[in-house]
Structures are given as C-alpha cells and as structure tokens.
Amino acid sequence: MKAVAVYTLLATAFIFFLVTSPATRNGLHGGGDGSVAVNIRRLGSKYHPSNFDPFVAEIERKNEGNLLDPLHDEDHSHRGNLGDPSTEYLDDQGKLNITLRLMVLFPFIDNHPQDGFVSLGELEAWNMKQATDRLFYRTEKEMDYYDKDGDGEISFREYLPQFSEQEIAQNKMEHGNAGWWKQQIANADVDRNGTLSFIEFMDFLHPEDSNSREIHRWLMGDKLTRMDSDGNGKLNLEEFVDHVYAFYQTYAEFENGRGAALGSQEKFDELDTNKDGELEVDELIPMLPYLYPGEFSHSKHYSSYLIHEADDNRDGKLILDEILNHEMLFYTSLLDVDEYDEDLHDEL
C-alpha cells in the first residue's frame, strides 16, 4: 500500500472516530464493529478543533445544549461568560486567531525537553492528555445522565432500564442481550459491589481504552465469536486474513514510521505463540488496538499523521514555523459531511 494512500485512509478513519467517540456510537455496546472500514463507510462528522486544543474544547463544552457555534456564530454574548482570559484568542467576529493560539500552545507541547522542536513523543503526550480529558468529561456527562439516585454509582437498572425482569432472569448471552450486558458490567466492576464507580463506569463505557486484561479478554472474546466462521472458538489463517489482517495492515504501515506491515502469514505466526496453527483469545489481544482503536490509539495515530503532514524538512519533528505553515491542519475540518449524527442513547 502506498504511503499517500495509507495516510489518507487513516486520516479519514481517525478523524471520524475522534468526532463520533465514545465507543458506544460505533457499536461496542450496540452491535456494530467499530472498524476502520465501517468508520469510512459512515463518514458523518467534521473534525473538531477541540480534539487538539483544550481551549476550544472548553468553549464547546460551555456552549453545549444551545445552538451557538462558539467560534463562528454572530451572537457573541456568550464570550463574556467563559471565565477564561483566553477569550483574547477570539476576534470581534468570534473567530479563533489560530496563529496566535498555536504560538501560545507550542511551548506547552514542546516540553520534554523544551528545545524548540516538537517531537512525535511530545505531540503524542499532548494528544493523549486531551484524550484523557475527553474520556473523563464524557464519563462525567454519562454519569450525570444515568445516576438517577445521585449516589455516584451506576447500577444495571439505572443504565439499562428497558430490560424486563424476565429478560434479566433468562440471562441470554448473545450480543446485546441482558446477560451480555450483565457480563460487561461485571467485567468493569473491580470491587464486585454490583455497581460501577466513576472509574469503573469509564472502563465500561470505553473498554478499548481500559487497562484491564479481563476487559480486553472479554472484548476480544466477543469479537472472536463473530469472526469465527467454523465455530471452533479460534481463528485459523483464513479467518485471520478475512477479519483481522486488513485492519492491522492499515495501521501498522502508518504507526511510528515503522514501514511496511508484516505479511499475513508472518503476523499470524508471530501471534500464534503456542504454534498450534490457530489463534485463541489471549493470542489475539495484541490486535485489539487495530480492531477496536480507542481514544488513546487514535491519539497516537493522529500525532503521527500531524508529524507526517507538517514536517516539511522531514527531520521527524516540528518547529513552530512548520506548524504555522500548516496551521489549518490542526484546526479546520478535513471532512465536510454530516449525515451520521447518532444520539448516544438511541441504541438503548
């Protein structure tokens, strides 16, 4: 796959992901598969500058629920209520002074060491911090929405009131049934008290970004069930190629400048640690970032994309002038379609 095609494909994939997260929209909690190909088919929103700039994210959050576009709406009365002196970055028309904003952000990103260059590691750290903030913010919103009794814990009944007592008792484990949901909640319930605290609820909402091995095994096991054509609980090489390899190949050719991905047989053999010619759940867990790329995976890929696109002298890092030469890359919409705007709670 040519480099240009790879970067174009990934730009499409992760820009869509960053706008339509959390994972529930892509079906981790609702039956879809969340893959690169599905994301491309569902192109539906613009890349929002809040994915890079915390200042813009804060403006957008403070204006949620109304019809104002915080950067472009003609009604600027909201600007005086931000509680942030950084409103100096907005001009009289309410538009962001991107050049000034990038000049201010540069030394915050260039901090390890502060040497006048933004390395891939520094850009990844910056974007990972924004991703963490997004995960906490979205979890807080979901907690406020579902925690009806205000006890700081989410119960099965609070999150899934649509299931009847009979359906709960039947405990059916097929994807999306009551038993399936109960197991997913149990996986995130670290203290086994039957409800989810804030951190547990965040792992439940964003399992692909969790550090829990148990959650990862459950995710891969659920995915494996739908990829396992012959029903033996494992993947042979043909099933691996049909359902996994293309996603690995796309990202692996992109990430960290490593060059071409391993061939399908070579990658299969690498994963097949017990050398039985088939891949079990534990052997497939390294493929999770490719099959279920979460906020953190996409932050890393997005950082590589920015370096690749803005690094004019190809030295592997960015100076301020290079960033300013490509300032719209960090802020403007790269896609301009809006037909996929699904409410987070519709699938429930």
RAJO-V939518 format. One record per run of one state. SS is the DSSP state (alpha for helix, beta for strand, coil for the rest). FROM is the first residue (numbers start at 1). TO is the last residue. If there is no record, write none. Layout:
SS,FROM,TO + SS,FROM,TO
//
This chain:
coil,1,2 + alpha,3,20 + coil,21,22 + alpha,23,26 + coil,27,35 + alpha,36,41 + coil,42,48 + alpha,49,51 + coil,52,53 + alpha,54,62 + coil,63,76 + alpha,77,81 + coil,82,84 + alpha,85,89 + beta,90,90 + coil,91,95 + beta,96,96 + coil,97,97 + alpha,98,109 + coil,110,117 + beta,118,119 + alpha,120,146 + coil,147,153 + beta,154,154 + coil,155,155 + alpha,156,159 + coil,160,164 + alpha,165,170 + coil,171,177 + alpha,178,188 + coil,189,195 + beta,196,196 + coil,197,197 + alpha,198,205 + coil,206,206 + alpha,207,209 + coil,210,212 + alpha,213,227 + coil,228,234 + beta,235,235 + coil,236,236 + alpha,237,252 + coil,253,254 + alpha,255,257 + coil,258,263 + alpha,264,271 + coil,272,278 + beta,279,279 + coil,280,280 + alpha,281,291 + coil,292,294 + alpha,295,310 + coil,311,316 + beta,317,318 + coil,319,319 + alpha,320,325 + coil,326,326 + alpha,327,331 + coil,332,348
//
